């Protein structure tokens, strides 16, 4: 997981540095791929299938919105069809027009879905789009998905029909027309796909908006399950052309791809560099606004908080009791040093300067949240080791064992865990995941300065940084720390305000030029 | 002397104006009812054109049958049927568009509120500057 997080961080940096070039380049590549596929699929007009024309079109698409690319694709399709069957081209044009007027204009921002489904279906990956729309868009995107499915099956019919030679007699034209319309209306697989894709979008959308842990993961899994079951049931009545095995493979691969996309999506969403220009009375400003990087790559492995009372009552750490004394304190922390991690010293120094480490605080994942829940990490019962100081009865009640990383940081718990946090390390790369999270590593570390002080049991705490990279292996040092309830409460407030500041920009490049303009924001 | 706070504020305003603000401010330029009415008018035009095209296509599909029954056809009943279907489709579209526009407008109002708040901050900033001078 650490490696994945590091890859993600690298992507953030690349995106921040090269976003202005990267996006047109990616659009160019996408355009080139799409036009090449169209030419391969129905490249009847040889004038438009040359590499030069394809490159020019792709280059044009690199600098225009996706909706323009969709329009170009539609026009190119018409040209190809016109080359081989003029009457068919008119039918195609009319159907495209109806499609736009009645459906596509309702959700113009999802134009890529209309284009992507016909392009991905031939490689058996069209199942990705409803998952993607469910995870990123609103239920209105059902319209785009259905349009995409329609275009895919319609183009198959057009391709078949284009092979039929037609005379200019009225009977032949009518027969051709009926063949196309019957092909559309009689295509049960198309309607089945539309219904299933709509269901998948709805299921994925509603689940990902729920305030549960792992809501995004559950949404993707549920969407995939609905898709697989839908097609399996549909296959009983309508034999799928692509075959059940292909469908299963496609669904699973799409689902995996969606997980990867989800992993990097939020990061890229919120780290795009903004460039803008404005002026006031004195200057003309060229500003490059870079969102604050929410990441520090320090590895802190933590931690144990333990309480004998808790152990007595529950037999396991971190468990919650209603009548805990208010003088709760975090008790014992094991700050573990990763072997060879030279950053530890710097980390401790930094921690000692502040009582709170903001690593892992902010995040944009709506699915995270889950305040008031208990730990994200796993609980393990067991005695604490390496404790020093304080009374024996406060010794460890248990451990949070190896909280695993999932890209999320831990959740805030309402209640203290008097048990032991162990190995709930935060790589600091918290950023994206939960609504309000905090790092137990930070908390543990915050207490590191007081490492010799013993602590009492208590009522509130912060969850293990849980799902960010845990590193359970290399324990070397043990520190003791204290924290009282008030302090924890203050930190909770800090968390809230810090999360609110997430959209702040940090203008780092300001090029100033003296001008005599009176700007939009200038004094009047 | 560059003032970073002011630049930050102006940057936020500018970024908003260039991105999501474009549509929001356009929407905000109308009274809510007027904006919804505009959207509805566009929808009515689109749906009407699309419906006419669909009618032509359907007519073409059943051309042979229509030609055969040209004389004895009940045009009134057919007209009523066509009109009823048209009105039903139109009603569905209008409901969807009104609902979607309402949701968009609500979200846009919040964003525009923040934008105006920032503008007020900037105004106060200039006022302070003037007072200092």
Interface residues (C-beta under 8 A of the other chain):
Chain A: X94 X97 X98 X101 X102 X105 X106 X140 X174 X177 X178 X181 X274 X276 X277 X278 X280 X283 X285 X287 X289 X504 X505 X507 X510 X512 X521 X523
Chain B: X2 X4 X6 X7 X8 X10 X11 X12 X13 X14 X15 X18 X19 X46 X47 X49 X50 X53 X54 X56 X57 X60 X61 X63 X64 X96 X97 X100 X122 X126 X130
